[in-house]
Amino acid sequence: MLLRDIAHSRTGDKGNISNVSVIAYEMANWPLIEVEVTPERLRAHLAWLEIGEIERFALPRLGALNFVLHGALKGGVTRSLALDAHGKCLSSALLDMEIAGPA
């Protein structure tokens, strides 16, 4: 299944750092998201981005994960030659991740 089937996402950016969150639609799906969406899986899924350090913060009472992606924006909005140097499109890219379905 795709992550987007059980979660939504929000993003933000500051300089060369993007902040990406994954939020379960229903708390029953939180344990699956917590296990399946790891920094390693995120790095592999977004391999084209060449991300530096990835920090993961779990927010279990909210059913959410927050990832801080260092070096993800090719220098940031004012320094990058990328067409879209903002982190906004990363939420859609993340939600395309394949995860195991519920048991």
Biopython code that builds the backbone (N, CA, C, O; Angstrom):
import numpy as np
from Bio.PDB.StructureBuilder import StructureBuilder

atoms = [
    (1, "MET", "N", (0.840, -1.175, 0.000)),
    (1, "MET", "CA", (0.000, 0.000, 0.000)),
    (1, "MET", "C", (0.887, 1.241, 0.000)),
    (1, "MET", "O", (2.067, 1.176, 0.347)),
    (2, "LEU", "N", (0.317, 2.350, -0.386)),
    (2, "LEU", "CA", (1.041, 3.615, -0.340)),
    (2, "LEU", "C", (0.802, 4.297, 1.001)),
    (2, "LEU", "O", (-0.280, 4.193, 1.581)),
    (3, "LEU", "N", (1.817, 4.993, 1.483)),
    (3, "LEU", "CA", (1.713, 5.722, 2.742)),
    (3, "LEU", "C", (0.525, 6.679, 2.718)),
    (3, "LEU", "O", (-0.131, 6.879, 3.741)),
    (4, "ARG", "N", (0.242, 7.274, 1.547)),
    (4, "ARG", "CA", (-0.862, 8.230, 1.435)),
    (4, "ARG", "C", (-2.233, 7.614, 1.746)),
    (4, "ARG", "O", (-3.193, 8.337, 2.014)),
    (5, "ASP", "N", (-2.320, 6.279, 1.708)),
    (5, "ASP", "CA", (-3.590, 5.614, 2.022)),
    (5, "ASP", "C", (-3.962, 5.738, 3.494)),
    (5, "ASP", "O", (-5.138, 5.648, 3.848)),
    (6, "ILE", "N", (-2.955, 5.948, 4.364)),
    (6, "ILE", "CA", (-3.238, 5.994, 5.805)),
    (6, "ILE", "C", (-2.723, 7.258, 6.492)),
    (6, "ILE", "O", (-2.892, 7.421, 7.700)),
    (7, "ALA", "N", (-2.090, 8.158, 5.718)),
    (7, "ALA", "CA", (-1.493, 9.340, 6.355)),
    (7, "ALA", "C", (-1.492, 10.534, 5.418)),
    (7, "ALA", "O", (-1.635, 10.401, 4.203)),
    (8, "HIS", "N", (-1.326, 11.700, 6.016)),
    (8, "HIS", "CA", (-1.116, 12.919, 5.235)),
    (8, "HIS", "C", (0.191, 13.530, 5.704)),
    (8, "HIS", "O", (0.804, 13.034, 6.650)),
    (9, "SER", "N", (0.622, 14.595, 5.056)),
    (9, "SER", "CA", (1.930, 15.152, 5.343)),
    (9, "SER", "C", (1.909, 16.667, 5.251)),
    (9, "SER", "O", (1.093, 17.253, 4.540)),
    (10, "ARG", "N", (2.818, 17.284, 5.981)),
    (10, "ARG", "CA", (3.033, 18.735, 5.917)),
    (10, "ARG", "C", (4.526, 18.964, 5.818)),
    (10, "ARG", "O", (5.320, 18.164, 6.314)),
    (11, "THR", "N", (4.905, 20.046, 5.182)),
    (11, "THR", "CA", (6.323, 20.356, 5.052)),
    (11, "THR", "C", (6.579, 21.823, 5.316)),
    (11, "THR", "O", (5.671, 22.654, 5.325)),
    (12, "GLY", "N", (7.833, 22.104, 5.528)),
    (12, "GLY", "CA", (8.293, 23.474, 5.662)),
    (12, "GLY", "C", (9.758, 23.505, 5.303)),
    (12, "GLY", "O", (10.393, 22.457, 5.186)),
    (13, "ASP", "N", (10.298, 24.683, 5.127)),
    (13, "ASP", "CA", (11.713, 24.776, 4.817)),
    (13, "ASP", "C", (12.291, 26.061, 5.375)),
    (13, "ASP", "O", (11.588, 27.055, 5.561)),
    (14, "LYS", "N", (13.571, 26.020, 5.632)),
    (14, "LYS", "CA", (14.318, 27.176, 6.100)),
    (14, "LYS", "C", (15.745, 26.983, 5.629)),
    (14, "LYS", "O", (16.431, 26.056, 6.060)),
    (15, "GLY", "N", (16.185, 27.852, 4.755)),
    (15, "GLY", "CA", (17.530, 27.707, 4.221)),
    (15, "GLY", "C", (17.661, 26.416, 3.445)),
    (15, "GLY", "O", (16.905, 26.172, 2.505)),
    (16, "ASN", "N", (18.617, 25.587, 3.832)),
    (16, "ASN", "CA", (18.880, 24.333, 3.137)),
    (16, "ASN", "C", (18.305, 23.128, 3.886)),
    (16, "ASN", "O", (18.691, 21.989, 3.622)),
    (17, "ILE", "N", (17.387, 23.379, 4.815)),
    (17, "ILE", "CA", (16.792, 22.319, 5.629)),
    (17, "ILE", "C", (15.301, 22.241, 5.336)),
    (17, "ILE", "O", (14.602, 23.253, 5.302)),
    (18, "SER", "N", (14.831, 21.013, 5.124)),
    (18, "SER", "CA", (13.394, 20.792, 4.964)),
    (18, "SER", "C", (12.877, 20.004, 6.152)),
    (18, "SER", "O", (13.564, 19.136, 6.688)),
    (19, "ASN", "N", (11.667, 20.317, 6.550)),
    (19, "ASN", "CA", (10.996, 19.675, 7.660)),
    (19, "ASN", "C", (9.768, 18.972, 7.063)),
    (19, "ASN", "O", (8.916, 19.624, 6.461)),
    (20, "VAL", "N", (9.677, 17.645, 7.229)),
    (20, "VAL", "CA", (8.585, 16.880, 6.635)),
    (20, "VAL", "C", (7.918, 16.063, 7.737)),
    (20, "VAL", "O", (8.586, 15.337, 8.473)),
    (21, "SER", "N", (6.610, 16.185, 7.844)),
    (21, "SER", "CA", (5.882, 15.397, 8.833)),
    (21, "SER", "C", (4.965, 14.395, 8.143)),
    (21, "SER", "O", (4.511, 14.608, 7.019)),
    (22, "VAL", "N", (4.707, 13.298, 8.847)),
    (22, "VAL", "CA", (3.762, 12.272, 8.408)),
    (22, "VAL", "C", (2.780, 12.108, 9.550)),
    (22, "VAL", "O", (3.180, 11.842, 10.684)),
    (23, "ILE", "N", (1.496, 12.265, 9.260)),
    (23, "ILE", "CA", (0.469, 12.234, 10.304)),
    (23, "ILE", "C", (-0.589, 11.195, 9.937)),
    (23, "ILE", "O", (-1.176, 11.248, 8.856)),
    (24, "ALA", "N", (-0.824, 10.256, 10.844)),
    (24, "ALA", "CA", (-1.821, 9.206, 10.605)),
    (24, "ALA", "C", (-3.224, 9.808, 10.543)),
    (24, "ALA", "O", (-3.570, 10.678, 11.342)),
    (25, "TYR", "N", (-4.022, 9.340, 9.592)),
    (25, "TYR", "CA", (-5.430, 9.743, 9.555)),
    (25, "TYR", "C", (-6.159, 9.176, 10.776)),
    (25, "TYR", "O", (-7.005, 9.837, 11.378)),
    (26, "GLU", "N", (-5.805, 7.930, 11.126)),
    (26, "GLU", "CA", (-6.434, 7.256, 12.264)),
    (26, "GLU", "C", (-5.347, 6.710, 13.176)),
    (26, "GLU", "O", (-4.361, 6.150, 12.697)),
    (27, "MET", "N", (-5.514, 6.866, 14.482)),
    (27, "MET", "CA", (-4.506, 6.421, 15.448)),
    (27, "MET", "C", (-4.230, 4.918, 15.350)),
    (27, "MET", "O", (-3.150, 4.468, 15.732)),
    (28, "ALA", "N", (-5.173, 4.148, 14.854)),
    (28, "ALA", "CA", (-4.961, 2.709, 14.702)),
    (28, "ALA", "C", (-3.812, 2.408, 13.741)),
    (28, "ALA", "O", (-3.208, 1.338, 13.819)),
    (29, "ASN", "N", (-3.504, 3.334, 12.841)),
    (29, "ASN", "CA", (-2.426, 3.132, 11.869)),
    (29, "ASN", "C", (-1.076, 3.673, 12.338)),
    (29, "ASN", "O", (-0.064, 3.477, 11.666)),
    (30, "TRP", "N", (-1.055, 4.342, 13.472)),
    (30, "TRP", "CA", (0.190, 4.916, 13.978)),
    (30, "TRP", "C", (1.301, 3.877, 14.161)),
    (30, "TRP", "O", (2.421, 4.132, 13.719)),
    (31, "PRO", "N", (1.051, 2.708, 14.793)),
    (31, "PRO", "CA", (2.138, 1.741, 14.972)),
    (31, "PRO", "C", (2.774, 1.301, 13.647)),
    (31, "PRO", "O", (3.988, 1.105, 13.579)),
    (32, "LEU", "N", (1.975, 1.150, 12.617)),
    (32, "LEU", "CA", (2.486, 0.766, 11.309)),
    (32, "LEU", "C", (3.376, 1.866, 10.727)),
    (32, "LEU", "O", (4.448, 1.584, 10.191)),
    (33, "ILE", "N", (2.938, 3.093, 10.833)),
    (33, "ILE", "CA", (3.726, 4.229, 10.334)),
    (33, "ILE", "C", (5.039, 4.327, 11.097)),
    (33, "ILE", "O", (6.093, 4.545, 10.501)),
    (34, "GLU", "N", (4.977, 4.167, 12.410)),
    (34, "GLU", "CA", (6.187, 4.276, 13.239)),
    (34, "GLU", "C", (7.228, 3.233, 12.847)),
    (34, "GLU", "O", (8.424, 3.523, 12.852)),
    (35, "VAL", "N", (6.793, 2.037, 12.510)),
    (35, "VAL", "CA", (7.711, 0.961, 12.141)),
    (35, "VAL", "C", (8.207, 1.117, 10.697)),
    (35, "VAL", "O", (9.390, 0.915, 10.422)),
    (36, "GLU", "N", (7.326, 1.465, 9.799)),
    (36, "GLU", "CA", (7.654, 1.475, 8.370)),
    (36, "GLU", "C", (8.416, 2.709, 7.885)),
    (36, "GLU", "O", (9.226, 2.604, 6.964)),
    (37, "VAL", "N", (8.177, 3.858, 8.479)),
    (37, "VAL", "CA", (8.761, 5.096, 7.953)),
    (37, "VAL", "C", (9.975, 5.482, 8.808)),
    (37, "VAL", "O", (9.866, 6.194, 9.806)),
    (38, "THR", "N", (11.107, 4.991, 8.380)),
    (38, "THR", "CA", (12.369, 5.212, 9.094)),
    (38, "THR", "C", (13.259, 6.173, 8.294)),
    (38, "THR", "O", (13.029, 6.386, 7.104)),
    (39, "PRO", "N", (14.255, 6.742, 8.938)),
    (39, "PRO", "CA", (15.190, 7.589, 8.189)),
    (39, "PRO", "C", (15.853, 6.844, 7.025)),
    (39, "PRO", "O", (16.076, 7.419, 5.960)),
    (40, "GLU", "N", (16.163, 5.566, 7.236)),
    (40, "GLU", "CA", (16.793, 4.776, 6.179)),
    (40, "GLU", "C", (15.855, 4.586, 4.989)),
    (40, "GLU", "O", (16.265, 4.733, 3.838)),
    (41, "ARG", "N", (14.603, 4.261, 5.272)),
    (41, "ARG", "CA", (13.619, 4.101, 4.189)),
    (41, "ARG", "C", (13.366, 5.419, 3.486)),
    (41, "ARG", "O", (13.220, 5.459, 2.264)),
    (42, "LEU", "N", (13.313, 6.506, 4.257)),
    (42, "LEU", "CA", (13.097, 7.830, 3.673)),
    (42, "LEU", "C", (14.267, 8.200, 2.766)),
    (42, "LEU", "O", (14.052, 8.713, 1.667)),
    (43, "ARG", "N", (15.497, 7.950, 3.205)),
    (43, "ARG", "CA", (16.678, 8.250, 2.387)),
    (43, "ARG", "C", (16.636, 7.453, 1.079)),
    (43, "ARG", "O", (16.901, 8.005, 0.010)),
    (44, "ALA", "N", (16.308, 6.172, 1.156)),
    (44, "ALA", "CA", (16.242, 5.335, -0.048)),
    (44, "ALA", "C", (15.125, 5.810, -0.981)),
    (44, "ALA", "O", (15.302, 5.852, -2.198)),
    (45, "HIS", "N", (13.987, 6.163, -0.409)),
    (45, "HIS", "CA", (12.840, 6.601, -1.220)),
    (45, "HIS", "C", (13.119, 7.924, -1.930)),
    (45, "HIS", "O", (12.670, 8.133, -3.057)),
    (46, "LEU", "N", (13.856, 8.810, -1.275)),
    (46, "LEU", "CA", (14.184, 10.118, -1.848)),
    (46, "LEU", "C", (15.648, 10.178, -2.282)),
    (46, "LEU", "O", (16.287, 11.222, -2.158)),
    (47, "ALA", "N", (16.181, 9.069, -2.789)),
    (47, "ALA", "CA", (17.605, 8.977, -3.137)),
    (47, "ALA", "C", (18.040, 10.057, -4.121)),
    (47, "ALA", "O", (19.183, 10.510, -4.064)),
    (48, "TRP", "N", (17.176, 10.470, -5.001)),
    (48, "TRP", "CA", (17.489, 11.507, -6.001)),
    (48, "TRP", "C", (17.816, 12.849, -5.347)),
    (48, "TRP", "O", (18.393, 13.727, -5.988)),
    (49, "LEU", "N", (17.455, 13.007, -4.089)),
    (49, "LEU", "CA", (17.616, 14.281, -3.404)),
    (49, "LEU", "C", (18.988, 14.471, -2.752)),
    (49, "LEU", "O", (19.376, 15.602, -2.459)),
    (50, "GLU", "N", (19.721, 13.390, -2.524)),
    (50, "GLU", "CA", (21.040, 13.456, -1.896)),
    (50, "GLU", "C", (20.994, 14.229, -0.574)),
    (50, "GLU", "O", (21.682, 15.236, -0.402)),
    (51, "ILE", "N", (20.185, 13.745, 0.335)),
    (51, "ILE", "CA", (19.989, 14.370, 1.640)),
    (51, "ILE", "C", (21.190, 14.104, 2.533)),
    (51, "ILE", "O", (21.783, 13.027, 2.478)),
    (52, "GLY", "N", (21.551, 15.090, 3.358)),
    (52, "GLY", "CA", (22.595, 14.906, 4.360)),
    (52, "GLY", "C", (22.027, 14.144, 5.547)),
    (52, "GLY", "O", (21.444, 13.074, 5.374)),
    (53, "GLU", "N", (22.189, 14.675, 6.731)),
    (53, "GLU", "CA", (21.673, 14.041, 7.944)),
    (53, "GLU", "C", (20.144, 14.080, 7.955)),
    (53, "GLU", "O", (19.532, 15.067, 7.545)),
    (54, "ILE", "N", (19.541, 12.994, 8.428)),
    (54, "ILE", "CA", (18.093, 12.928, 8.617)),
    (54, "ILE", "C", (17.824, 12.684, 10.091)),
    (54, "ILE", "O", (18.270, 11.685, 10.655)),
    (55, "GLU", "N", (17.091, 13.599, 10.713)),
    (55, "GLU", "CA", (16.677, 13.425, 12.108)),
    (55, "GLU", "C", (15.202, 13.046, 12.124)),
    (55, "GLU", "O", (14.402, 13.614, 11.381)),
    (56, "ARG", "N", (14.843, 12.085, 12.971)),
    (56, "ARG", "CA", (13.449, 11.664, 13.091)),
    (56, "ARG", "C", (12.980, 11.901, 14.523)),
    (56, "ARG", "O", (13.656, 11.542, 15.487)),
    (57, "PHE", "N", (11.807, 12.514, 14.634)),
    (57, "PHE", "CA", (11.189, 12.766, 15.934)),
    (57, "PHE", "C", (9.802, 12.133, 15.925)),
    (57, "PHE", "O", (8.973, 12.453, 15.073)),
    (58, "ALA", "N", (9.554, 11.235, 16.875)),
    (58, "ALA", "CA", (8.249, 10.576, 16.982)),
    (58, "ALA", "C", (7.356, 11.373, 17.928)),
    (58, "ALA", "O", (7.786, 11.805, 18.997)),
    (59, "LEU", "N", (6.122, 11.555, 17.518)),
    (59, "LEU", "CA", (5.111, 12.252, 18.323)),
    (59, "LEU", "C", (3.916, 11.312, 18.473)),
    (59, "LEU", "O", (2.879, 11.526, 17.845)),
    (60, "PRO", "N", (4.053, 10.267, 19.305)),
    (60, "PRO", "CA", (3.034, 9.224, 19.378)),
    (60, "PRO", "C", (1.647, 9.702, 19.797)),
    (60, "PRO", "O", (0.647, 9.145, 19.345)),
    (61, "ARG", "N", (1.566, 10.705, 20.638)),
    (61, "ARG", "CA", (0.246, 11.187, 21.069)),
    (61, "ARG", "C", (-0.488, 11.899, 19.932)),
    (61, "ARG", "O", (-1.710, 12.046, 19.966)),
    (62, "LEU", "N", (0.267, 12.335, 18.931)),
    (62, "LEU", "CA", (-0.332, 12.965, 17.746)),
    (62, "LEU", "C", (-0.422, 11.991, 16.573)),
    (62, "LEU", "O", (-1.025, 12.308, 15.547)),
    (63, "GLY", "N", (0.171, 10.813, 16.721)),
    (63, "GLY", "CA", (0.206, 9.858, 15.615)),
    (63, "GLY", "C", (1.041, 10.387, 14.464)),
    (63, "GLY", "O", (0.675, 10.225, 13.300)),
    (64, "ALA", "N", (2.162, 11.018, 14.786)),
    (64, "ALA", "CA", (2.956, 11.689, 13.762)),
    (64, "ALA", "C", (4.450, 11.438, 13.913)),
    (64, "ALA", "O", (4.953, 11.164, 15.003)),
    (65, "LEU", "N", (5.136, 11.541, 12.791)),
    (65, "LEU", "CA", (6.587, 11.566, 12.748)),
    (65, "LEU", "C", (6.994, 12.887, 12.128)),
    (65, "LEU", "O", (6.313, 13.401, 11.241)),
    (66, "ASN", "N", (8.095, 13.431, 12.593)),
    (66, "ASN", "CA", (8.634, 14.650, 11.998)),
    (66, "ASN", "C", (10.081, 14.363, 11.611)),
    (66, "ASN", "O", (10.866, 13.877, 12.425)),
    (67, "PHE", "N", (10.424, 14.666, 10.366)),
    (67, "PHE", "CA", (11.776, 14.466, 9.860)),
    (67, "PHE", "C", (12.392, 15.813, 9.534)),
    (67, "PHE", "O", (11.753, 16.671, 8.924)),
    (68, "VAL", "N", (13.638, 15.992, 9.944)),
    (68, "VAL", "CA", (14.406, 17.177, 9.588)),
    (68, "VAL", "C", (15.471, 16.702, 8.603)),
    (68, "VAL", "O", (16.332, 15.890, 8.943)),
    (69, "LEU", "N", (15.399, 17.221, 7.377)),
    (69, "LEU", "CA", (16.277, 16.795, 6.290)),
    (69, "LEU", "C", (17.325, 17.872, 6.034)),
    (69, "LEU", "O", (17.037, 18.893, 5.410)),
    (70, "HIS", "N", (18.521, 17.642, 6.511)),
    (70, "HIS", "CA", (19.604, 18.605, 6.361)),
    (70, "HIS", "C", (20.196, 18.510, 4.955)),
    (70, "HIS", "O", (20.421, 17.414, 4.442)),
    (71, "GLY", "N", (20.443, 19.655, 4.343)),
    (71, "GLY", "CA", (21.055, 19.682, 3.018)),
    (71, "GLY", "C", (20.154, 19.211, 1.901)),
    (71, "GLY", "O", (20.640, 18.847, 0.830)),
    (72, "ALA", "N", (18.847, 19.210, 2.123)),
    (72, "ALA", "CA", (17.912, 18.643, 1.152)),
    (72, "ALA", "C", (17.507, 19.597, 0.033)),
    (72, "ALA", "O", (16.912, 19.160, -0.952)),
    (73, "LEU", "N", (17.812, 20.883, 0.159)),
    (73, "LEU", "CA", (17.235, 21.859, -0.777)),
    (73, "LEU", "C", (18.264, 22.512, -1.701)),
    (73, "LEU", "O", (18.056, 23.626, -2.180)),
    (74, "LYS", "N", (19.358, 21.824, -1.944)),
    (74, "LYS", "CA", (20.375, 22.306, -2.897)),
    (74, "LYS", "C", (20.827, 23.728, -2.610)),
    (74, "LYS", "O", (21.033, 24.514, -3.535)),
    (75, "GLY", "N", (20.979, 24.059, -1.355)),
    (75, "GLY", "CA", (21.422, 25.397, -0.970)),
    (75, "GLY", "C", (20.307, 26.296, -0.488)),
    (75, "GLY", "O", (20.573, 27.328, 0.129)),
    (76, "GLY", "N", (19.075, 25.935, -0.749)),
    (76, "GLY", "CA", (17.934, 26.738, -0.307)),
    (76, "GLY", "C", (17.367, 27.610, -1.415)),
    (76, "GLY", "O", (17.923, 27.687, -2.511)),
    (77, "VAL", "N", (16.280, 28.249, -1.123)),
    (77, "VAL", "CA", (15.506, 28.999, -2.100)),
    (77, "VAL", "C", (16.334, 30.063, -2.824)),
    (77, "VAL", "O", (16.242, 30.191, -4.045)),
    (78, "THR", "N", (17.123, 30.809, -2.100)),
    (78, "THR", "CA", (17.837, 31.916, -2.728)),
    (78, "THR", "C", (19.170, 31.509, -3.349)),
    (78, "THR", "O", (19.781, 32.309, -4.058)),
    (79, "ARG", "N", (19.634, 30.285, -3.101)),
    (79, "ARG", "CA", (20.940, 29.872, -3.615)),
    (79, "ARG", "C", (20.868, 28.778, -4.655)),
    (79, "ARG", "O", (21.856, 28.535, -5.348)),
    (80, "SER", "N", (19.741, 28.111, -4.792)),
    (80, "SER", "CA", (19.639, 26.949, -5.653)),
    (80, "SER", "C", (19.250, 27.319, -7.083)),
    (80, "SER", "O", (18.549, 28.301, -7.324)),
    (81, "LEU", "N", (19.723, 26.510, -8.013)),
    (81, "LEU", "CA", (19.291, 26.637, -9.406)),
    (81, "LEU", "C", (18.149, 25.678, -9.707)),
    (81, "LEU", "O", (17.670, 25.616, -10.839)),
    (82, "ALA", "N", (17.715, 24.936, -8.706)),
    (82, "ALA", "CA", (16.600, 23.997, -8.887)),
    (82, "ALA", "C", (15.323, 24.763, -9.215)),
    (82, "ALA", "O", (15.112, 25.874, -8.729)),
    (83, "LEU", "N", (14.482, 24.163, -10.038)),
    (83, "LEU", "CA", (13.238, 24.804, -10.436)),
    (83, "LEU", "C", (12.349, 25.115, -9.234)),
    (83, "LEU", "O", (11.794, 26.209, -9.132)),
    (84, "ASP", "N", (12.218, 24.154, -8.330)),
    (84, "ASP", "CA", (11.452, 24.376, -7.101)),
    (84, "ASP", "C", (12.351, 24.043, -5.916)),
    (84, "ASP", "O", (12.471, 22.880, -5.531)),
    (85, "ALA", "N", (12.960, 25.027, -5.360)),
    (85, "ALA", "CA", (13.911, 24.807, -4.259)),
    (85, "ALA", "C", (13.231, 24.774, -2.898)),
    (85, "ALA", "O", (13.910, 24.676, -1.875)),
    (86, "HIS", "N", (11.911, 24.853, -2.865)),
    (86, "HIS", "CA", (11.176, 24.761, -1.606)),
    (86, "HIS", "C", (10.962, 23.296, -1.251)),
    (86, "HIS", "O", (11.009, 22.427, -2.121)),
    (87, "GLY", "N", (10.729, 23.030, 0.009)),
    (87, "GLY", "CA", (10.479, 21.670, 0.459)),
    (87, "GLY", "C", (9.038, 21.222, 0.306)),
    (87, "GLY", "O", (8.707, 20.098, 0.684)),
    (88, "LYS", "N", (8.169, 22.066, -0.236)),
    (88, "LYS", "CA", (6.730, 21.767, -0.292)),
    (88, "LYS", "C", (6.405, 20.482, -1.052)),
    (88, "LYS", "O", (5.514, 19.737, -0.643)),
    (89, "CYS", "N", (7.109, 20.212, -2.144)),
    (89, "CYS", "CA", (6.796, 19.037, -2.958)),
    (89, "CYS", "C", (7.222, 17.730, -2.282)),
    (89, "CYS", "O", (6.821, 16.652, -2.720)),
    (90, "LEU", "N", (8.026, 17.815, -1.225)),
    (90, "LEU", "CA", (8.496, 16.597, -0.568)),
    (90, "LEU", "C", (7.376, 15.833, 0.123)),
    (90, "LEU", "O", (7.481, 14.618, 0.294)),
    (91, "SER", "N", (6.309, 16.513, 0.523)),
    (91, "SER", "CA", (5.209, 15.794, 1.167)),
    (91, "SER", "C", (4.563, 14.818, 0.190)),
    (91, "SER", "O", (4.270, 13.682, 0.561)),
    (92, "SER", "N", (4.341, 15.237, -1.036)),
    (92, "SER", "CA", (3.762, 14.338, -2.036)),
    (92, "SER", "C", (4.705, 13.195, -2.355)),
    (92, "SER", "O", (4.279, 12.047, -2.481)),
    (93, "ALA", "N", (5.991, 13.509, -2.486)),
    (93, "ALA", "CA", (6.977, 12.467, -2.776)),
    (93, "ALA", "C", (7.016, 11.438, -1.651)),
    (93, "ALA", "O", (7.060, 10.236, -1.914)),
    (94, "LEU", "N", (7.000, 11.895, -0.402)),
    (94, "LEU", "CA", (7.030, 10.982, 0.738)),
    (94, "LEU", "C", (5.791, 10.086, 0.772)),
    (94, "LEU", "O", (5.899, 8.891, 1.049)),
    (95, "LEU", "N", (4.630, 10.650, 0.495)),
    (95, "LEU", "CA", (3.392, 9.876, 0.559)),
    (95, "LEU", "C", (3.296, 8.817, -0.527)),
    (95, "LEU", "O", (2.415, 7.959, -0.470)),
    (96, "ASP", "N", (4.180, 8.859, -1.512)),
    (96, "ASP", "CA", (4.239, 7.822, -2.547)),
    (96, "ASP", "C", (5.051, 6.606, -2.100)),
    (96, "ASP", "O", (5.206, 5.653, -2.863)),
    (97, "MET", "N", (5.567, 6.632, -0.875)),
    (97, "MET", "CA", (6.361, 5.508, -0.360)),
    (97, "MET", "C", (5.483, 4.272, -0.195)),
    (97, "MET", "O", (4.377, 4.350, 0.340)),
    (98, "GLU", "N", (5.983, 3.146, -0.654)),
    (98, "GLU", "CA", (5.300, 1.856, -0.456)),
    (98, "GLU", "C", (5.587, 1.359, 0.959)),
    (98, "GLU", "O", (6.739, 1.332, 1.391)),
    (99, "ILE", "N", (4.548, 0.973, 1.668)),
    (99, "ILE", "CA", (4.710, 0.390, 2.998)),
    (99, "ILE", "C", (3.912, -0.892, 3.077)),
    (99, "ILE", "O", (3.035, -1.142, 2.251)),
    (100, "ALA", "N", (4.223, -1.712, 4.085)),
    (100, "ALA", "CA", (3.466, -2.936, 4.304)),
    (100, "ALA", "C", (2.059, -2.589, 4.736)),
    (100, "ALA", "O", (1.861, -1.633, 5.486)),
    (101, "GLY", "N", (1.090, -3.337, 4.283)),
    (101, "GLY", "CA", (-0.295, -3.093, 4.691)),
    (101, "GLY", "C", (-0.549, -3.620, 6.077)),
    (101, "GLY", "O", (0.261, -4.373, 6.617)),
    (102, "PRO", "N", (-1.667, -3.233, 6.664)),
    (102, "PRO", "CA", (-2.004, -3.741, 8.009)),
    (102, "PRO", "C", (-2.188, -5.256, 7.982)),
    (102, "PRO", "O", (-2.652, -5.824, 6.993)),
    (103, "ALA", "N", (-1.819, -5.893, 9.081)),
    (103, "ALA", "CA", (-1.925, -7.353, 9.174)),
    (103, "ALA", "C", (-3.368, -7.797, 9.228)),
    (103, "ALA", "O", (-3.643, -8.995, 9.308)),
]
sb = StructureBuilder()
sb.init_structure("model")
sb.init_model(0)
sb.init_chain("A")
sb.init_seg("    ")
for serial, (resi, resn, name, xyz) in enumerate(atoms, 1):
    if name == "N":
        sb.init_residue(resn, " ", resi, " ")
    sb.init_atom(name, np.array(xyz, "f"), 0.0, 1.0, " ", f" {name:<3s}", serial, name[0])
structure = sb.get_structure()
